[in-house]
Amino acid sequence: MIRRISICICLLCCAAALPAAAQSLGAFKRQLAEPAASSSLFGRARVIASEYGETAGKVADAARAEQRQRFAGYRVCIFSDNGPEAREGAFEAKKLFEETFPDVKVYMGYENPYFKVSVGNCLTAEEAIILKGRVSATFPKAFLKNEEIAVSDLVE
């Protein structure tokens, strides 16, 4: 439960940072210093934003590096094969899954020598087990697999 709460807080912080990333720090400070149009009731206000230490530099470095935060999670693998028809089978499995479960994300990849199709972005094993239960009627050979899940996969 605590892990789920901390991940939600992390996601909210990332989502809150996305709109601010489009403007420079100087422009953001100027925007804060100007009162909103609806605040004429209270007169002019003045806000001073101060930075501590190397905060601005660290934020700029992270933005330039375009770091993607990742964490341990689970996906359900619905297809894994290395036979001569594996590529076509992976595309068929992906298409069937997208038609049957349009609300769940699908990931197709190639890890030498296997073509694999995995589904879902589960934070806990319990969520992955529930998802496996949903898809096992259509994909009886489905199994759980550990994955590194990016925060951006959950935001999209």
Backbone hydrogen bonds in HBPLUS format (Angstrom, degrees):
<---DONOR---> <-ACCEPTOR-->    atom                        ^
c    i                          cat <-CA-CA->   ^        H-A-AA   ^      H-
h    n   atom  resd res      DA  || num        DHA   H-A  angle D-A-AA Bond
n    s   type  num  typ     dist DA aas  dist angle  dist       angle   num
A0005-ILE N   A0001-MET O   3.01 MM   4  6.30 155.2  2.07 147.3 153.8     1
A0006-SER N   A0002-ILE O   2.91 MM   4  6.14 162.3  1.94 151.3 155.9     2
A0007-ILE N   A0003-ARG O   2.94 MM   4  6.14 151.8  2.02 146.9 154.6     3
A0008-CYS N   A0004-ARG O   2.97 MM   4  6.18 155.0  2.03 143.9 150.8     4
A0009-ILE N   A0005-ILE O   2.93 MM   4  6.20 156.0  1.98 150.3 156.9     5
A0010-CYS N   A0006-SER O   2.98 MM   4  6.16 155.0  2.04 141.2 148.0     6
A0011-LEU N   A0007-ILE O   2.88 MM   4  6.16 156.1  1.94 149.0 155.3     7
A0012-LEU N   A0008-CYS O   2.91 MM   4  6.16 158.2  1.96 149.2 155.1     8
A0013-CYS N   A0009-ILE O   2.96 MM   4  6.19 157.0  2.01 148.8 154.9     9
A0014-CYS N   A0010-CYS O   2.96 MM   4  6.21 157.4  2.01 147.4 153.8    10
A0015-ALA N   A0011-LEU O   2.81 MM   4  6.03 159.2  1.86 150.6 156.7    11
A0016-ALA N   A0012-LEU O   2.85 MM   4  6.00 150.4  1.94 144.7 152.9    12
A0017-ALA N   A0013-CYS O   3.03 MM   4  6.19 138.8  2.20 139.2 149.7    13
A0018-LEU N   A0014-CYS O   3.21 MM   4  6.42 130.4  2.47 141.2 152.7    14
A0021-ALA N   A0017-ALA O   3.12 MM   4  6.21 129.6  2.39 147.2 159.9    15
A0021-ALA N   A0018-LEU O   3.24 MM   3  5.31 141.8  2.39 100.5 110.9    16
A0023-GLN N   A0020-ALA O   3.35 MM   3  5.93 166.8  2.37 115.3 118.8    17
A0028-PHE N   A0024-SER O   3.01 MM   4  6.26 153.5  2.08 147.2 154.9    18
A0029-LYS N   A0025-LEU O   2.98 MM   4  6.25 154.1  2.05 148.4 154.7    19
A0030-ARG N   A0026-GLY O   3.00 MM   4  6.30 159.6  2.04 149.1 154.5    20
A0031-GLN N   A0027-ALA O   2.94 MM   4  6.13 154.2  2.01 145.3 152.6    21
A0032-LEU N   A0028-PHE O   2.99 MM   4  6.25 152.3  2.07 145.4 152.5    22
A0033-ALA N   A0029-LYS O   3.01 MM   4  6.25 145.5  2.13 144.8 154.2    23
A0039-SER N   A0036-ALA O   3.02 MM   3  5.35 163.4  2.05 113.2 118.1    24
A0042-PHE N   A0039-SER O   3.05 MM   3  5.66 146.7  2.17 115.5 122.9    25
A0043-GLY N   A0040-SER O   3.34 MM   3  4.98 157.5  2.40  94.6 101.1    26
A0055-THR N   A0052-TYR O   3.26 MM   3  5.98 155.1  2.33 133.8 141.1    27
A0058-LYS N   A0054-GLU O   2.99 MM   4  6.22 159.1  2.03 157.9 164.0    28
A0059-VAL N   A0055-THR O   2.96 MM   4  6.20 162.0  2.00 158.1 162.9    29
A0060-ALA N   A0056-ALA O   2.97 MM   4  6.14 158.7  2.01 145.9 152.1    30
A0061-ASP N   A0057-GLY O   2.88 MM   4  6.08 155.9  1.93 146.2 153.1    31
A0062-ALA N   A0058-LYS O   2.97 MM   4  6.17 159.8  2.01 148.1 153.1    32
A0063-ALA N   A0059-VAL O   2.99 MM   4  6.19 154.2  2.06 146.5 153.6    33
A0064-ARG N   A0060-ALA O   2.95 MM   4  6.17 156.6  2.01 149.1 155.2    34
A0065-ALA N   A0061-ASP O   2.97 MM   4  6.14 155.1  2.03 147.1 154.1    35
A0066-GLU N   A0062-ALA O   3.07 MM   4  6.06 121.0  2.43 134.0 147.8    36
A0066-GLU N   A0063-ALA O   3.29 MM   3  5.09 141.9  2.45  91.6 102.3    37
A0151-VAL N   A0069-GLN O   2.97 MM  82  5.82 157.4  2.02 165.7 165.7    38
A0071-PHE N   A0149-ILE O   3.00 MM  78  5.50 152.0  2.08 140.7 148.3    39
A0149-ILE N   A0071-PHE O   2.84 MM  78  5.50 158.5  1.89 171.3 164.1    40
A0073-GLY N   A0147-GLU O   2.82 MM  74  5.30 154.2  1.89 168.9 169.0    41
A0147-GLU N   A0073-GLY O   2.98 MM  74  5.30 167.0  2.00 129.4 130.1    42
A0074-TYR N   A0122-CYS O   2.87 MM  48  5.00 159.2  1.91 146.8 150.1    43
A0122-CYS N   A0074-TYR O   3.00 MM  48  5.00 158.3  2.05 165.8 160.1    44
A0075-ARG N   A0145-LYS O   2.98 MM  70  5.51 156.9  2.04 157.4 164.9    45
A0145-LYS N   A0075-ARG O   2.87 MM  70  5.51 143.1  2.01 168.1 169.0    46
A0076-VAL N   A0119-VAL O   2.96 MM  43  5.24 168.6  1.98 152.5 154.7    47
A0119-VAL N   A0076-VAL O   2.79 MM  43  5.24 149.8  1.88 138.3 148.1    48
A0077-CYS N   A0143-PHE O   2.75 MM  66  5.37 156.3  1.81 177.3 169.1    49
A0143-PHE N   A0077-CYS O   3.04 MM  66  5.37 151.4  2.13 141.0 149.7    50
A0078-ILE N   A0117-VAL O   2.86 MM  39  5.78 149.3  1.95 155.0 165.2    51
A0079-PHE N   A0117-VAL O   3.35 MM  38  5.00 146.6  2.47 141.7 140.0    52
A0117-VAL N   A0079-PHE O   2.90 MM  38  5.00 152.0  1.97 141.4 141.9    53
A0081-ASP N   A0115-PHE O   3.11 MM  34  5.58 153.8  2.18 148.1 155.9    54
A0115-PHE N   A0081-ASP O   2.90 MM  34  5.58 167.4  1.91 163.3 161.3    55
A0086-ALA N   A0083-GLY O   3.14 MM   3  5.07 162.2  2.17 112.9 112.8    56
A0089-GLY N   A0085-GLU O   2.97 MM   4  6.14 157.1  2.02 152.0 159.5    57
A0090-ALA N   A0086-ALA O   2.87 MM   4  6.08 150.0  1.96 149.1 156.5    58
A0091-PHE N   A0087-ARG O   3.10 MM   4  6.45 160.2  2.14 150.7 155.1    59
A0092-GLU N   A0088-GLU O   2.95 MM   4  6.20 156.7  2.00 149.0 155.7    60
A0093-ALA N   A0089-GLY O   2.88 MM   4  6.05 159.7  1.92 148.3 153.8    61
A0094-LYS N   A0090-ALA O   2.94 MM   4  6.11 159.5  1.98 149.5 155.0    62
A0095-LYS N   A0091-PHE O   2.96 MM   4  6.12 161.7  2.00 146.4 151.5    63
A0096-LEU N   A0092-GLU O   2.90 MM   4  6.07 167.1  1.92 153.1 156.6    64
A0097-PHE N   A0093-ALA O   2.94 MM   4  6.05 159.3  1.98 146.0 152.0    65
A0098-GLU N   A0094-LYS O   2.94 MM   4  6.14 164.7  1.96 151.8 155.9    66
A0099-GLU N   A0095-LYS O   3.04 MM   4  6.26 149.9  2.14 146.8 154.8    67
A0100-THR N   A0096-LEU O   2.95 MM   4  6.09 152.5  2.02 146.8 154.7    68
A0101-PHE N   A0097-PHE O   2.71 MM   4  5.64 168.8  1.72 160.9 163.8    69
A0104-VAL N   A0101-PHE O   3.32 MM   3  5.88 173.7  2.32 121.4 122.6    70
A0120-GLY N   A0105-LYS O   2.95 MM  15  5.34 159.8  1.99 151.4 155.6    71
A0107-TYR N   A0118-SER O   2.74 MM  11  5.16 164.7  1.76 167.9 166.0    72
A0118-SER N   A0107-TYR O   2.78 MM  11  5.16 163.6  1.80 159.8 162.1    73
A0109-GLY N   A0116-LYS O   2.86 MM   7  5.34 163.8  1.89 154.9 158.6    74
A0116-LYS N   A0109-GLY O   2.82 MM   7  5.34 174.1  1.83 157.3 158.5    75
A0111-GLU N   A0114-TYR O   2.85 MM   3  5.22 151.2  1.93 160.4 164.8    76
A0114-TYR N   A0111-GLU O   2.62 MM   3  5.22 151.0  1.70 142.9 135.2    77
A0128-ALA N   A0124-THR O   3.26 MM   4  6.59 157.3  2.31 143.9 149.9    78
A0129-ILE N   A0125-ALA O   2.88 MM   4  6.12 150.3  1.96 148.7 156.9    79
A0130-ILE N   A0126-GLU O   3.01 MM   4  6.28 156.4  2.07 148.6 154.5    80
A0131-LEU N   A0127-GLU O   2.97 MM   4  6.25 159.3  2.01 148.5 154.2    81
A0132-LYS N   A0128-ALA O   2.84 MM   4  6.04 157.2  1.89 146.4 153.1    82
A0133-GLY N   A0129-ILE O   2.96 MM   4  6.18 150.9  2.04 143.0 150.7    83
A0134-ARG N   A0130-ILE O   3.08 MM   4  6.44 145.3  2.21 143.0 152.2    84
A0134-ARG N   A0131-LEU O   3.07 MM   3  5.05 119.4  2.45  94.5 109.6    85
A0135-VAL N   A0131-LEU O   3.07 MM   4  6.37 154.0  2.14 153.3 159.5    86
A0136-SER N   A0132-LYS O   2.89 MM   4  5.73 131.7  2.13 147.9 158.6    87
A0138-THR N   A0135-VAL O   3.09 MM   3  5.58 127.4  2.38 111.5 123.3    88
A0139-PHE N   A0135-VAL O   2.76 MM   4  5.83 161.6  1.80 158.0 163.8    89
A0142-ALA N   A0139-PHE O   3.15 MM   3  5.67 156.4  2.21 125.9 125.7    90
A0153-ASP N   A0150-ALA O   3.01 MM   3  5.34 139.3  2.18 104.4 115.5    91
A0154-LEU N   A0151-VAL O   3.01 MM   3  5.36 134.7  2.22 106.5 118.3    92
A0155-VAL N   A0151-VAL O   3.13 MM   4  6.44 143.3  2.27 146.8 157.8    93
A0156-GLU N   A0152-SER O   3.19 MM   4  6.15 159.0  2.24 145.9 148.9    94
